[in-house]
Amino acid sequence: MSFRAPKGTDDVLPPASHTWRRLLLAWEDWSARYGYDLVLTPLFEATEVFARGVGEGTEVVEKQMYTFEDKGGRSVTLRPEGTASVVRAFLEAGAGGILKGAYSGPMFRYERPQAGRRRQFYQVGVEYLGSRAAAADAEVVELGYRYLVAAGVPGLSVELNSIGDRQCRPAYVRKLGTYLESRRDVLCDDSLRRLETNPMRVLDCKVCAPKLVEAPSPADHLCAPCAAHHEEVLTTLTELEVPYEEAPRLVRGLDYYERTAFEYVATDLGAAQDAVGGGGRYDGLAELLGGKRVPGVGFALGLDRIVLALGVEKEPNPLDLYIVVAGDRRKEAVRLASDLRRSGLRVDLDVEGRSVKAQFRAADRRGAAGALVVGDEWADGRVVAKDLTSGDQEVISLEEVQAWVRRP
Protein backbone atom coordinates (compact mmCIF):
# COMPACT_ATOMS: atom_id res chain seq x y z
CA MET A 1 0.00 0.00 0.00
CA SER A 2 1.30 3.44 -0.91
CA PHE A 3 0.13 6.85 0.24
CA ARG A 4 -0.20 10.08 -1.70
CA ALA A 5 -0.75 13.66 -0.60
CA PRO A 6 -4.47 14.53 -0.32
CA LYS A 7 -6.11 15.86 -3.47
CA GLY A 8 -5.59 19.58 -3.86
CA THR A 9 -2.48 19.68 -1.66
CA ASP A 10 1.19 19.79 -2.63
CA ASP A 11 4.51 18.64 -1.29
CA VAL A 12 7.14 21.33 -1.75
CA LEU A 13 10.63 19.84 -1.89
CA PRO A 14 14.03 21.10 -3.10
CA PRO A 15 14.82 22.58 -5.53
CA ALA A 16 11.30 24.08 -5.85
CA SER A 17 11.33 24.94 -2.15
CA HIS A 18 14.25 27.32 -2.73
CA THR A 19 11.81 29.78 -4.33
CA TRP A 20 9.39 29.40 -1.42
CA ARG A 21 12.13 30.09 1.10
CA ARG A 22 13.26 33.16 -0.85
CA LEU A 23 9.71 34.52 -0.93
CA LEU A 24 9.09 33.89 2.77
CA LEU A 25 12.37 35.47 3.82
CA ALA A 26 11.62 38.48 1.61
CA TRP A 27 8.16 38.73 3.18
CA GLU A 28 9.63 38.91 6.68
CA ASP A 29 11.96 41.66 5.49
CA TRP A 30 9.37 43.79 3.68
CA SER A 31 6.62 43.52 6.30
CA ALA A 32 9.14 44.49 9.02
CA ARG A 33 10.28 47.50 6.97
CA TYR A 34 6.74 48.88 7.15
CA GLY A 35 6.41 48.25 10.89
CA TYR A 36 4.22 45.14 10.86
CA ASP A 37 4.87 42.78 13.77
CA LEU A 38 4.42 39.03 13.58
CA VAL A 39 0.94 37.73 14.46
CA LEU A 40 0.23 34.02 14.97
CA THR A 41 -3.33 32.68 15.18
CA PRO A 42 -4.71 29.11 15.37
CA LEU A 43 -5.15 27.01 12.25
CA PHE A 44 -8.76 26.43 13.31
CA GLU A 45 -11.39 28.63 14.91
CA ALA A 46 -14.97 28.37 16.06
CA THR A 47 -16.99 28.08 12.85
CA GLU A 48 -18.96 31.22 13.74
CA VAL A 49 -15.80 33.36 13.41
CA PHE A 50 -15.76 32.69 9.67
CA ALA A 51 -19.53 32.35 9.17
CA ARG A 52 -20.01 35.86 10.60
CA GLY A 53 -16.78 37.43 9.43
CA VAL A 54 -16.49 36.09 5.91
CA GLY A 55 -20.26 36.16 5.34
CA GLU A 56 -22.83 33.37 5.44
CA GLY A 57 -23.91 34.05 1.86
CA THR A 58 -20.42 33.77 0.42
CA GLU A 59 -19.21 30.80 -1.58
CA VAL A 60 -16.42 30.30 0.94
CA VAL A 61 -18.87 29.70 3.79
CA GLU A 62 -21.53 27.93 1.73
CA LYS A 63 -19.31 25.47 -0.12
CA GLN A 64 -15.62 25.64 0.70
CA MET A 65 -15.01 25.52 4.46
CA TYR A 66 -13.48 22.50 6.13
CA THR A 67 -15.89 22.32 9.07
CA PHE A 68 -16.13 19.49 11.58
CA GLU A 69 -17.27 18.76 15.12
CA ASP A 70 -14.51 18.25 17.66
CA LYS A 71 -14.61 15.71 20.48
CA GLY A 72 -16.30 18.27 22.70
CA GLY A 73 -19.18 18.68 20.26
CA ARG A 74 -18.04 22.14 19.13
CA SER A 75 -18.17 23.17 15.48
CA VAL A 76 -14.70 24.23 14.35
CA THR A 77 -13.34 25.21 10.94
CA LEU A 78 -9.88 25.18 9.41
CA ARG A 79 -9.18 28.80 8.58
CA PRO A 80 -10.10 29.69 4.96
CA GLU A 81 -8.48 33.15 5.29
CA GLY A 82 -6.50 35.13 7.82
CA THR A 83 -8.27 38.44 8.46
CA ALA A 84 -11.17 37.22 10.61
CA SER A 85 -8.74 35.36 12.90
CA VAL A 86 -6.49 38.39 13.36
CA VAL A 87 -9.47 40.65 14.16
CA ARG A 88 -10.83 38.05 16.59
CA ALA A 89 -7.43 37.91 18.32
CA PHE A 90 -7.27 41.73 18.48
CA LEU A 91 -10.72 41.89 20.09
CA GLU A 92 -9.85 39.13 22.55
CA ALA A 93 -6.71 41.05 23.55
CA GLY A 94 -8.77 44.16 24.35
CA ALA A 95 -8.76 45.96 20.98
CA GLY A 96 -6.64 48.81 22.25
CA GLY A 97 -4.67 51.25 20.11
CA ILE A 98 -3.16 50.39 16.77
CA LEU A 99 -2.18 46.89 15.63
CA LYS A 100 -0.03 46.43 12.55
CA GLY A 101 0.24 42.67 12.18
CA ALA A 102 1.84 40.43 9.56
CA TYR A 103 1.17 36.71 9.17
CA SER A 104 2.00 33.78 6.95
CA GLY A 105 0.74 30.24 6.85
CA PRO A 106 -1.57 27.67 5.26
CA MET A 107 -5.28 28.27 4.58
CA PHE A 108 -7.88 25.68 3.62
CA ARG A 109 -10.79 25.69 1.19
CA TYR A 110 -12.57 22.77 -0.41
CA GLU A 111 -12.31 23.77 -4.06
CA ARG A 112 -11.98 22.00 -7.39
CA PRO A 113 -8.19 21.72 -7.63
CA GLN A 114 -6.50 23.48 -10.52
CA ALA A 115 -3.40 25.57 -11.13
CA GLY A 116 -3.39 28.43 -8.63
CA ARG A 117 -6.40 27.09 -6.71
CA ARG A 118 -5.55 24.46 -4.12
CA ARG A 119 -7.40 23.01 -1.15
CA GLN A 120 -4.45 23.82 1.09
CA PHE A 121 -2.78 27.03 -0.01
CA TYR A 122 -0.26 29.39 1.56
CA GLN A 123 -0.84 33.06 2.22
CA VAL A 124 1.11 36.01 3.57
CA GLY A 125 -0.72 39.13 4.63
CA VAL A 126 -1.00 42.19 6.83
CA GLU A 127 -3.76 43.81 8.86
CA TYR A 128 -3.64 47.47 9.90
CA LEU A 129 -6.20 47.80 12.72
CA GLY A 130 -7.30 50.95 14.49
CA SER A 131 -6.84 53.58 11.76
CA ARG A 132 -9.51 55.14 9.53
CA ALA A 133 -6.96 57.20 7.61
CA ALA A 134 -6.72 56.90 3.84
CA ALA A 135 -2.95 56.89 4.34
CA ALA A 136 -3.29 53.50 6.01
CA ASP A 137 -5.01 52.13 2.89
CA ALA A 138 -2.28 53.56 0.69
CA GLU A 139 0.49 52.12 2.89
CA VAL A 140 -1.04 48.66 2.73
CA VAL A 141 -1.44 48.80 -1.04
CA GLU A 142 2.14 50.04 -1.41
CA LEU A 143 3.61 47.29 0.79
CA GLY A 144 2.00 44.55 -1.28
CA TYR A 145 3.14 46.17 -4.49
CA ARG A 146 6.75 46.67 -3.33
CA TYR A 147 6.96 43.08 -2.11
CA LEU A 148 5.61 41.64 -5.36
CA VAL A 149 7.97 43.79 -7.43
CA ALA A 150 10.91 42.65 -5.30
CA ALA A 151 9.73 39.05 -5.67
CA GLY A 152 9.95 39.45 -9.45
CA VAL A 153 6.29 38.90 -10.36
CA PRO A 154 6.03 39.72 -14.09
CA GLY A 155 3.31 41.88 -15.61
CA LEU A 156 2.18 43.17 -12.22
CA SER A 157 -0.89 45.40 -12.14
CA VAL A 158 -2.69 46.99 -9.17
CA GLU A 159 -6.46 47.27 -9.66
CA LEU A 160 -8.33 49.49 -7.23
CA ASN A 161 -11.89 50.56 -6.49
CA SER A 162 -14.13 51.91 -3.74
CA ILE A 163 -17.29 50.01 -2.88
CA GLY A 164 -18.74 52.58 -0.46
CA ASP A 165 -19.84 51.98 3.10
CA ARG A 166 -23.02 51.28 5.04
CA GLN A 167 -24.19 54.85 4.49
CA CYS A 168 -24.09 55.00 0.69
CA ARG A 169 -23.99 51.36 -0.32
CA PRO A 170 -27.68 50.51 0.28
CA ALA A 171 -28.85 52.95 -2.40
CA TYR A 172 -26.26 51.59 -4.81
CA VAL A 173 -27.24 47.99 -4.05
CA ARG A 174 -30.88 48.79 -4.82
CA LYS A 175 -29.90 50.28 -8.17
CA LEU A 176 -27.62 47.32 -8.93
CA GLY A 177 -30.39 44.90 -7.96
CA THR A 178 -32.77 46.56 -10.42
CA TYR A 179 -30.17 46.23 -13.18
CA LEU A 180 -29.47 42.57 -12.35
CA GLU A 181 -33.19 41.75 -12.28
CA SER A 182 -33.35 42.97 -15.87
CA ARG A 183 -30.52 40.54 -16.71
CA ARG A 184 -31.78 37.46 -14.87
CA ASP A 185 -31.70 35.42 -18.05
CA VAL A 186 -27.87 35.58 -18.24
CA LEU A 187 -27.17 34.88 -14.57
CA CYS A 188 -25.93 31.51 -13.32
CA ASP A 189 -27.72 29.70 -10.48
CA ASP A 190 -25.24 30.94 -7.87
CA SER A 191 -25.70 34.54 -9.02
CA LEU A 192 -29.48 34.22 -8.96
CA ARG A 193 -29.27 33.11 -5.34
CA ARG A 194 -26.86 35.94 -4.46
CA LEU A 195 -29.17 38.41 -6.18
CA GLU A 196 -31.59 37.82 -3.33
CA THR A 197 -29.01 38.08 -0.52
CA ASN A 198 -26.07 40.25 -1.69
CA PRO A 199 -26.30 41.58 -5.26
CA MET A 200 -22.75 42.99 -5.16
CA ARG A 201 -21.43 39.43 -4.97
CA VAL A 202 -22.80 38.85 -8.49
CA LEU A 203 -20.14 41.24 -9.82
CA ASP A 204 -17.53 38.88 -8.34
CA CYS A 205 -18.83 35.87 -10.29
CA LYS A 206 -16.27 34.79 -12.90
CA VAL A 207 -19.06 33.38 -15.09
CA CYS A 208 -21.47 36.30 -14.99
CA ALA A 209 -19.20 39.35 -14.65
CA PRO A 210 -18.24 39.45 -18.38
CA LYS A 211 -21.95 39.67 -19.24
CA LEU A 212 -22.55 42.62 -16.92
CA VAL A 213 -20.24 45.28 -18.35
CA GLU A 214 -23.02 47.87 -18.22
CA ALA A 215 -23.75 47.30 -14.52
CA PRO A 216 -23.67 50.47 -12.42
CA SER A 217 -20.34 51.04 -10.70
CA PRO A 218 -20.10 51.43 -6.90
CA ALA A 219 -17.48 54.15 -7.36
CA ASP A 220 -20.09 56.28 -9.17
CA HIS A 221 -22.48 56.15 -6.20
CA LEU A 222 -20.27 57.10 -3.27
CA CYS A 223 -21.32 59.49 -0.52
CA ALA A 224 -19.12 62.54 0.03
CA PRO A 225 -16.98 61.03 2.84
CA CYS A 226 -16.35 57.83 0.84
CA ALA A 227 -15.53 59.81 -2.29
CA ALA A 228 -13.08 61.98 -0.35
CA HIS A 229 -11.46 58.92 1.22
CA HIS A 230 -11.11 57.26 -2.19
CA GLU A 231 -9.62 60.35 -3.77
CA GLU A 232 -7.06 60.65 -0.97
CA VAL A 233 -6.05 57.00 -1.42
CA LEU A 234 -5.50 57.58 -5.15
CA THR A 235 -3.59 60.82 -4.57
CA THR A 236 -1.33 59.21 -1.97
CA LEU A 237 -0.56 56.24 -4.20
CA THR A 238 0.39 58.64 -6.98
CA GLU A 239 2.71 60.49 -4.61
CA LEU A 240 4.24 57.18 -3.55
CA GLU A 241 4.80 56.28 -7.21
CA VAL A 242 2.64 53.16 -6.97
CA PRO A 243 1.03 52.59 -10.37
CA TYR A 244 -2.62 51.52 -10.30
CA GLU A 245 -5.60 51.07 -12.55
CA GLU A 246 -9.08 52.06 -11.48
CA ALA A 247 -11.38 49.05 -11.73
CA PRO A 248 -14.91 50.46 -11.30
CA ARG A 249 -16.61 47.05 -10.95
CA LEU A 250 -14.05 45.39 -8.73
CA VAL A 251 -15.58 43.95 -5.57
CA ARG A 252 -13.99 41.53 -3.16
CA GLY A 253 -15.35 38.03 -2.62
CA LEU A 254 -15.83 38.38 1.14
CA ASP A 255 -18.64 40.32 2.78
CA TYR A 256 -16.64 42.35 5.31
CA TYR A 257 -15.09 44.83 2.86
CA GLU A 258 -16.13 48.48 2.52
CA ARG A 259 -14.61 51.53 0.83
CA THR A 260 -11.20 50.56 -0.59
CA ALA A 261 -10.97 47.27 -2.50
CA PHE A 262 -7.95 46.22 -4.55
CA GLU A 263 -6.26 43.31 -6.26
CA TYR A 264 -2.74 42.53 -7.45
CA VAL A 265 -2.91 40.91 -10.87
CA ALA A 266 -0.14 39.09 -12.71
CA THR A 267 -1.21 40.00 -16.23
CA ASP A 268 1.39 37.66 -17.75
CA LEU A 269 0.11 34.65 -15.84
CA GLY A 270 -2.24 33.66 -18.63
CA ALA A 271 -4.47 31.65 -16.32
CA ALA A 272 -8.01 31.95 -15.02
CA GLN A 273 -6.53 32.67 -11.60
CA ASP A 274 -4.42 35.71 -12.47
CA ALA A 275 -4.95 37.56 -9.17
CA VAL A 276 -1.98 36.89 -6.89
CA GLY A 277 -3.59 38.70 -3.97
CA GLY A 278 -5.89 41.43 -2.84
CA GLY A 279 -7.55 43.14 0.05
CA GLY A 280 -9.30 46.26 1.21
CA ARG A 281 -10.85 48.12 4.11
CA TYR A 282 -13.19 46.35 6.54
CA ASP A 283 -14.27 48.82 9.25
CA GLY A 284 -17.33 46.75 10.15
CA LEU A 285 -15.72 43.33 10.62
CA ALA A 286 -15.04 43.69 14.35
CA GLU A 287 -18.74 44.43 14.96
CA LEU A 288 -19.71 41.29 13.03
CA LEU A 289 -17.49 39.35 15.43
CA GLY A 290 -19.25 40.80 18.47
CA GLY A 291 -16.82 43.62 19.31
CA LYS A 292 -16.82 47.37 19.08
CA ARG A 293 -16.36 49.02 15.71
CA VAL A 294 -12.65 48.91 14.83
CA PRO A 295 -11.40 50.28 11.52
CA GLY A 296 -9.08 48.03 9.57
CA VAL A 297 -7.44 47.51 6.22
CA GLY A 298 -5.24 44.70 4.94
CA PHE A 299 -4.41 42.24 2.21
CA ALA A 300 -3.45 38.63 1.60
CA LEU A 301 -1.15 37.31 -1.11
CA GLY A 302 -1.19 33.74 -2.38
CA LEU A 303 2.32 32.24 -2.31
CA ASP A 304 1.18 29.38 -4.55
CA ARG A 305 0.04 31.83 -7.22
CA ILE A 306 3.16 33.97 -6.88
CA VAL A 307 5.29 30.87 -7.48
CA LEU A 308 3.09 30.02 -10.48
CA ALA A 309 3.51 33.55 -11.86
CA LEU A 310 7.29 33.39 -11.46
CA GLY A 311 7.52 30.22 -13.54
CA VAL A 312 10.73 28.19 -13.57
CA GLU A 313 13.36 30.32 -11.86
CA LYS A 314 17.09 30.17 -12.26
CA GLU A 315 17.84 28.95 -8.80
CA PRO A 316 20.25 30.98 -6.68
CA ASN A 317 22.91 28.96 -4.91
CA PRO A 318 21.22 27.62 -1.76
CA LEU A 319 24.63 26.91 -0.19
CA ASP A 320 27.69 29.12 0.02
CA LEU A 321 30.00 26.22 0.69
CA TYR A 322 30.11 22.45 0.73
CA ILE A 323 32.94 21.00 2.81
CA VAL A 324 34.63 17.98 1.24
CA VAL A 325 36.51 15.71 3.62
CA ALA A 326 39.70 14.15 2.28
CA GLY A 327 41.33 11.58 4.50
CA ASP A 328 40.82 11.36 8.24
CA ARG A 329 39.73 14.96 8.83
CA ARG A 330 36.03 14.55 9.65
CA LYS A 331 36.20 16.09 13.13
CA GLU A 332 38.06 19.10 11.77
CA ALA A 333 35.53 19.46 8.95
CA VAL A 334 32.58 19.35 11.35
CA ARG A 335 34.21 22.02 13.53
CA LEU A 336 34.96 24.20 10.50
CA ALA A 337 31.37 23.90 9.28
CA SER A 338 30.09 24.98 12.68
CA ASP A 339 32.41 28.00 12.76
CA LEU A 340 31.38 29.10 9.26
CA ARG A 341 27.67 28.65 9.96
CA ARG A 342 27.94 30.82 13.07
CA SER A 343 29.63 33.47 10.94
CA GLY A 344 26.53 33.64 8.73
CA LEU A 345 27.47 31.36 5.83
CA ARG A 346 25.25 28.58 4.49
CA VAL A 347 27.34 25.44 4.76
CA ASP A 348 26.84 21.69 4.47
CA LEU A 349 29.15 18.69 4.47
CA ASP A 350 29.24 14.93 4.07
CA VAL A 351 29.03 12.82 7.26
CA GLU A 352 28.76 9.43 5.57
CA GLY A 353 32.44 8.91 4.75
CA ARG A 354 31.95 8.84 0.98
CA SER A 355 34.71 9.29 -1.55
CA VAL A 356 35.97 12.75 -2.49
CA LYS A 357 34.46 12.32 -5.96
CA ALA A 358 31.05 11.42 -4.49
CA GLN A 359 31.24 14.42 -2.17
CA PHE A 360 31.86 16.78 -5.09
CA ARG A 361 28.84 15.28 -6.87
CA ALA A 362 26.80 15.95 -3.73
CA ALA A 363 28.05 19.55 -3.68
CA ASP A 364 26.83 20.01 -7.26
CA ARG A 365 23.43 18.47 -6.48
CA ARG A 366 23.03 20.75 -3.47
CA GLY A 367 23.80 23.80 -5.60
CA ALA A 368 26.79 24.95 -3.59
CA ALA A 369 28.65 27.95 -4.96
CA GLY A 370 31.99 26.67 -3.73
CA ALA A 371 33.73 23.79 -1.99
CA LEU A 372 36.40 23.62 0.68
CA VAL A 373 38.52 20.49 0.74
CA VAL A 374 39.74 19.63 4.23
CA GLY A 375 42.77 17.43 3.67
CA ASP A 376 46.53 17.36 4.21
CA GLU A 377 46.72 21.17 3.94
CA TRP A 378 44.84 21.39 7.26
CA ALA A 379 48.09 20.73 9.16
CA ASP A 380 49.33 24.10 7.87
CA GLY A 381 46.05 25.88 8.63
CA ARG A 382 44.93 25.83 4.99
CA VAL A 383 42.22 24.30 2.77
CA VAL A 384 41.66 23.89 -0.95
CA ALA A 385 38.96 26.31 -2.14
CA LYS A 386 37.19 25.47 -5.41
CA ASP A 387 34.73 27.70 -7.30
CA LEU A 388 32.11 25.20 -8.50
CA THR A 389 30.93 27.51 -11.29
CA SER A 390 34.27 28.27 -12.95
CA GLY A 391 36.19 25.24 -11.71
CA ASP A 392 39.04 27.43 -10.48
CA GLN A 393 40.70 26.35 -7.27
CA GLU A 394 43.44 27.59 -4.96
CA VAL A 395 44.91 26.86 -1.58
CA ILE A 396 43.95 29.47 1.02
CA SER A 397 44.41 29.92 4.75
CA LEU A 398 41.47 29.46 7.10
CA GLU A 399 41.56 33.19 7.80
CA GLU A 400 40.95 33.87 4.09
CA VAL A 401 37.80 31.73 3.75
CA GLN A 402 35.32 34.50 4.55
CA ALA A 403 36.89 36.89 2.03
CA TRP A 404 37.09 34.14 -0.60
CA VAL A 405 33.39 33.32 -0.29
CA ARG A 406 32.29 36.94 -0.44
CA ARG A 407 34.51 38.08 -3.29
CA PRO A 408 32.67 39.37 -6.41
C-alpha positions, 0 to 999 in steps of 0.5 A: 500500500502506498500513500499520496498527498491529499487531493488539492495539496502539494509537497514542496521539496528542493529545488522548488522549495528554494523559491518558497524560502526566498519569498518567505524570507523576503516577506519577513523583510518587507513587512518588518520595513513597514512596521508590521509585527508578527501575528500568529493565530490558530489554524482552526477557529470556532466556525462562527468566526468565519460564518459571521466574518467572511459572510454566510452568503459567500461561496467560501462559507456555503461550499468551501469551508473545512468544518467538523465537530470536535470531540467536545461537540463544538463546530470548528473550521480550518481557517479559509483566510487570515483576516477574521482570525487576526481581528478576533485575536485583536478583540480578545486582547482588548482591541486597544490602540493600533495593531499592525500585524503580519502573518504567513501560513496555510489556509484551507478551502474545499475547491476544485483543484487546478493551477493556482487554486488548491485546497491547502494554499499558503498566504502572507498578509498584513492587517492594519487595525485601528486607523480610519486614515486613507494613508493606512489604505495607501500604505497597505497597497504600497507594501504589497506592491513593493513586495511583489515587485521585489519578488519578481512577479512579471506583468504586475498590475494593481487594480483598485476601487471603492465600494462605499460603506453602510451609508451610501452602499444601500442605495447603490445595491438597490440600483444594482439589484434593479439592473441585475433583475433585468438581466436574470436570463444571463445569470448563473444559479449561484448569481441568482441566489446571491441576487436575493441576498447580496447583489454585489457578490454577483459582480464577483462571479467569474461566469457572470461578470463578463456579461454585466459590463453595463452594470452600475459602478459602486465608485459612481455612487459614493457618498461625500466622505467615501468619495473623499477617502477614495480620492485621498487614497488615489492621490497618496498612491500617486505620490508614492509612485505606486502605479494603479488602474481604477477598476470600477466594478471590482468587488472583493469576494468576502462580505466584510469589505467596505470603501477601498478594495484592490487586487494585485494581478499578474497579467502575464500569468495567462491563467483563469486565476491571475490575481496573486492577492488582494484586500481592502478596508473592513471597518465593520468586521469587528462588529460582526465578530461581536466587538466594538467598531474597529477600523481596519485595512489589509491584504493577503497574497497567495504564495502558490500563485506567486510561485506560479507567476514566477515560472521556472526560476534560475535557482540561486545557490542555496549553499555558500560552501560544501565542505569535502573531507579528504582523508581522516579529517572529519572532526576538523571538517565538522568544527569548520562547518560549525564556525562558518555557519555561526559566521553567517554562511550557508554550509553543508558537508558529508558525514557518511564517509563517501569518496571525495568524488562522491562528495563533489557530486553531492556539492553540485546536487546541493547547488553549492557555490563553492567547496572547501577540501579539508585534507593534508593542507589542514596541518598548515592551517589551509584548505583547498577552495574550489569555485564550482561555477568556474572550476578554479581552485586555490589553496587558502588559509582558514583566515581567508575563507570569509573573504574568498566566499564573499569576493565578487 
